[in-house]
Amino acid sequence: MPTKQHILKSAALRGQRKFDDAISEIENNRSSFDDISLLPALLQAFYAAHEAGDKQAAQIYAEQIKTIEPDVPSIQSYL
């Protein structure tokens, strides 16, 4: 499955409020993401953790996102 499909599937799972599944979709396919697709993939995992109320996981993803793009507005409250 192309990396874009994993990101879209994760977003769809978030829409269904299946937050753990959305995170797993990213984590289980993490090695397939290249430099360009890693940021949107991590954002999906971050959003899923945030929406699930998992502050610890959201903070971990925020820190990872920060190393790629430190000015992403949605992660700032977790840094």
Secondary structure, 3 states (H helix, E strand, C coil): CCHHHHHHHHHHHHHCCCHHHHHHHHHCCHHHCCHHHHHHHHHHHHHHHHHHCCHHHHHHHHHHHHHHCCCCHHHHHHC
